[in-house]
Amino acid sequence: MADAILQVEGLNKTFSGIRVLKDVNFALKKGEVHAVVGENGAGKSTMIKIIAGVERPDENSKLFVGGQLVTKMTAAKSIAMGISVIYQDVSLFPNLTIAENITKGLFKDFIVSAKKSREMASRALAEMGITMNLNQKLGEVSVGGRQLVAIARAITFESKIIVMDEPTAALSSSEVEMLYNIIRVLKESGVSIIYISHKLDEVFSVADSISVLRDGELVKTGPASEFTQGKLINLMVGRKLRFIPMRNDLPVGEALFAVKRLTNEPHFRNLSFTAYKHEILGLTGLVGAGRSEFAQTVFGMMEPQSGEVYIHGQRVEVRDPSDAISKGICYLPEDRRTQGLFQGHSMTNNITIVTLHEILSTARLIQKKKEFSVAESYIERISIRPNMPGITVENLSGGNQQKALISRWLNAKPKVLIVDEPTSGVDVGSKLEIHGLLRELATSGVCVILVSSDLPEVLAISDRILVMRAGNIVHEAATGDATQEEILEKGLMG
C-alpha cells in the first residue's frame, strides 16, 4: 500500500511449535485510527510486540515503516523510528515521579533539569485536559492514572505511530472522553494510531478502519462503516455465543459477609454494608472513589484504621493476604501484572500456588502429576488458550492471564471472592464465560463482590449495586431499578 506508514506482509510467529500468527498482512495509513479486534489469544498482543521490536517474527516475515523494510527490529530501533506502544499493563517506572516518567529518555544531557522536565510534562497533560501532581511517585498512582501518564509520554515523544492496547480499561467515563479528544487532535496532526480494544462501542467511536484477527489469522479488514457490532462479534469468535442467564432466580439467603464502619483514610471511611447468599453485589464508582483500596484492605494488603469485618456473622481479623486466604477471603486484583501473577512461573504454578498443601506427598514434596492435573482441569473448564500448562504466564494474552488468576481462586474454594475489574481487557466471548463463572459461584453459596467501573457489566450481572464516591457509599439500588445514567450521576454528584 503506497500511502501506508506501517505495513506487515506475511507475518508469522511460532511459540514452542504453536503458530500464533499466520501470514498476517496489515497496513496502517498516515493519520488513521486503525482498530484491531479479536478474542484473547487471537494474536493481537504478539503482533504489537513484533512491531515494537520486543518479539522477533519467523523468517520471511516483512515489516515496513515509512516504506522502509526493517530487518531485525529492536525496541530501541522501534522508538527511534517514531513508534510508541502503550501496553495494556503499563510498563513505566513506579519509583520515579509522574514528570520523570513522562520525559524519561527525552533529554540527551547527562544532568536533567527537573524544572524543564516538569514543564514538558505539564504541557503534555494540559494538552490532554488533565492536571496531576507531577512530583508524585508513579507507584502511588491508580491504574487509570498510570495509563494517562503513558499516553502523555507518547505525546511528549512526538511519536508518528502510537499503539494503544486497551487504553480505556481503567479510565472513568470523563477520562474516556478526554482520550477521544486527544485521539482527534493526534489524527489532525498526522499521527497514526493502532487501537486495540474489546469494547466494540468504543471501536466504532474512534476507528476509521477495522481489522479482525481470529486464531492468529487476519479474517477481515476494511473501513469501519462496513461493520456492525454483530458482524464483528461473529468474525471474532467464529461461533454463536452461548447466552448465559445472569439473573439470580434463587431467593436471597443469609448474610455471608459484612463490614461495619470500616475506615482506611484517605481512601474510604465508615463503610457499612452486608452481602447475602446467592447474590452478586456490585461495587462501582469513578476511578479514585476508593473501591480498590476497600478490596485490598479486606484482603489484608492494607491496614484499616478502624472498623469490623464479618463472615457468616462471625467477626474476623485479617493480618495479611495469607491470613485472608486461610479465612476464605480471596481477591482478584485490578492490576494482574504487578499484584496477581507470579512472573517467570508457569500457568500451572500460578493456578496452584495457594493450594500447594493439597498436592504435597507424605515427604512434603509437590506431586507434579497431581499439580498438572489440577491446572489442566481449570484450563479446560474456562478455555484458557493455548492449552499448555507449562507455558510461562507472560506468554499468555491479557485475557488468558486473567482466566489463570480466576482459576487460582476457584481452586482455593473461597467463602468471599472480591473481583476487581474482572473482565478488563477481555474479549466478548471470554467476558460471558467469566460472568457465567461468577454467577455459578454465587449460586453455589460463595459471596461474590464485583468491583467494576464498567456500568453495562455491573448492571448485567449484579443483583444489587452500591455506588462509591470520594470514599463513601452514596447510593444503593437493585439492578432492575437502576440505569447507567442514574449510577453515573450518583458517582459524579453523590
Order of alpha helices (4+ residues) and beta strands (2+ residues): beta-beta-beta-alpha-beta-beta-alpha-beta-alpha-alpha-alpha-beta-alpha-beta-alpha-beta-beta-alpha-beta-beta-beta-alpha-beta-beta-alpha-beta-alpha-alpha-alpha-alpha-beta-alpha-beta-alpha-beta-beta-alpha
